[in-house]
């Protein structure tokens, strides 16, 4: 049975697309047949982050009735399958969101996990992306505006009968001015399932069109996303971390001689 | 005559609302009567940022409950007036965006100040774009990342079609990184001039968490100087950045090490 999970945030710019892209790659590396769909038809960024812009057939073409969804599926980094939204304004004008449902049916048949990158806001296209899935991951930063918008999204998702897996706190920077994990859990009334540290490398990786999880798998951010992927499918993950004990032992040995 | 300045970004999270707020405070410090309007009917944040939590009457009530606009004009720090949008979307369900008369709202509001800063929603679906006052000057807000410039470009194209005048773009939350787009590259993509470059500073978010503007909390920071400079340029005024007197410091050091006579 295919799991359809929407990644949504409410507020824009909290890292929703970055998390979707990297989580998709993470799930693919665990051997799950994963498709990532960019449902942000107006402000599509997934293809830019994955370095897959300029594909000839995109979701725009599918939603305008000009192409079949099968032709809009591309192989991305780490074996993840990607359906880009298309970035042209012209393409956007011709689409009909009600064509999304039949496209989704095809995607579901071809994947173990379908990750949907939802648009920010709660306009028609955002609601379509939220309603399309059975499960949702909420993404927020620890700031009040972002949490308040996440709460709105949660309320809508509940009304649509979508099961909320939990909230991912993105760009955490250990700053007491902002909200803590416990405070966020209290406000949103959903469990925190991952805390992703703030990392300027994320923007730099995007500039290369390469997801961070592949560009720098040892970074704390990549580890946190790999862990999230593992938790979602009940796998074990051993974080890539420096072997501090080994280094200390060697240092002591070098200084004091073998004992 | 009233000036209407609209802030648009396409992509969310590029600091559009914070820039609107900080620039509003900066303009007020230059003596302007400022009104800030949150035109994002769904994901409104200006009320949260200005510390106006749970105001009695919001733009939502004007739109569905026939409240008059003068009931939802609130004064915050520096004498700035704010027209918040509600955050309860129970109300939102009753709003049909196709029936909003933005012209009427803008007409009524124009009695409340000389400069109106309008925080536009992210995305390109909003019908508010078509209801902007005729003399609106739009400012695009972007960061130096490709996704945010791409989305700003969409807004630029859309605004050209709608005959909305664009004064230029503000490169926001900027930090020096040659992997990201440079100001010249962004200028050549967007084909509008850069009118401000605001360095990234975590203090902006920290000040806002306290309901304050960076230009009040730390007026000598590079970010505050850049915001004040942008405000001055918009008004055609002069601004002298608050910077340490380096000549004085160099002189003192030289004197200290005995290079200069007493």
Boltz contact constraints between the chains, C-beta under 6 A:
constraints:
  - contact:
      token1: [A, 10]
      token2: [B, 43]
      max_distance: 6.0
  - contact:
      token1: [A, 11]
      token2: [B, 12]
      max_distance: 6.0
  - contact:
      token1: [A, 11]
      token2: [B, 43]
      max_distance: 6.0
  - contact:
      token1: [A, 12]
      token2: [B, 12]
      max_distance: 6.0
  - contact:
      token1: [A, 12]
      token2: [B, 13]
      max_distance: 6.0
  - contact:
      token1: [A, 12]
      token2: [B, 122]
      max_distance: 6.0
  - contact:
      token1: [A, 13]
      token2: [B, 12]
      max_distance: 6.0
  - contact:
      token1: [A, 13]
      token2: [B, 13]
      max_distance: 6.0
  - contact:
      token1: [A, 13]
      token2: [B, 14]
      max_distance: 6.0
  - contact:
      token1: [A, 14]
      token2: [B, 13]
      max_distance: 6.0
  - contact:
      token1: [A, 42]
      token2: [B, 123]
      max_distance: 6.0
  - contact:
      token1: [A, 42]
      token2: [B, 124]
      max_distance: 6.0
  - contact:
      token1: [A, 43]
      token2: [B, 10]
      max_distance: 6.0
  - contact:
      token1: [A, 43]
      token2: [B, 11]
      max_distance: 6.0
  - contact:
      token1: [A, 43]
      token2: [B, 123]
      max_distance: 6.0
  - contact:
      token1: [A, 43]
      token2: [B, 151]
      max_distance: 6.0
  - contact:
      token1: [A, 45]
      token2: [B, 147]
      max_distance: 6.0
  - contact:
      token1: [A, 48]
      token2: [B, 146]
      max_distance: 6.0
  - contact:
      token1: [A, 48]
      token2: [B, 147]
      max_distance: 6.0
  - contact:
      token1: [A, 89]
      token2: [B, 154]
      max_distance: 6.0
  - contact:
      token1: [A, 89]
      token2: [B, 157]
      max_distance: 6.0
  - contact:
      token1: [A, 120]
      token2: [B, 12]
      max_distance: 6.0
  - contact:
      token1: [A, 120]
      token2: [B, 122]
      max_distance: 6.0
  - contact:
      token1: [A, 121]
      token2: [B, 42]
      max_distance: 6.0
  - contact:
      token1: [A, 121]
      token2: [B, 43]
      max_distance: 6.0
  - contact:
      token1: [A, 121]
      token2: [B, 123]
      max_distance: 6.0
  - contact:
      token1: [A, 122]
      token2: [B, 42]
      max_distance: 6.0
  - contact:
      token1: [A, 123]
      token2: [B, 125]
      max_distance: 6.0
  - contact:
      token1: [A, 144]
      token2: [B, 48]
      max_distance: 6.0
  - contact:
      token1: [A, 145]
      token2: [B, 45]
      max_distance: 6.0
  - contact:
      token1: [A, 145]
      token2: [B, 48]
      max_distance: 6.0
  - contact:
      token1: [A, 149]
      token2: [B, 43]
      max_distance: 6.0
  - contact:
      token1: [A, 152]
      token2: [B, 89]
      max_distance: 6.0
  - contact:
      token1: [A, 177]
      token2: [B, 206]
      max_distance: 6.0
  - contact:
      token1: [A, 177]
      token2: [B, 209]
      max_distance: 6.0
  - contact:
      token1: [A, 203]
      token2: [B, 145]
      max_distance: 6.0
  - contact:
      token1: [A, 204]
      token2: [B, 179]
      max_distance: 6.0
  - contact:
      token1: [A, 207]
      token2: [B, 179]
      max_distance: 6.0
  - contact:
      token1: [A, 207]
      token2: [B, 180]
      max_distance: 6.0
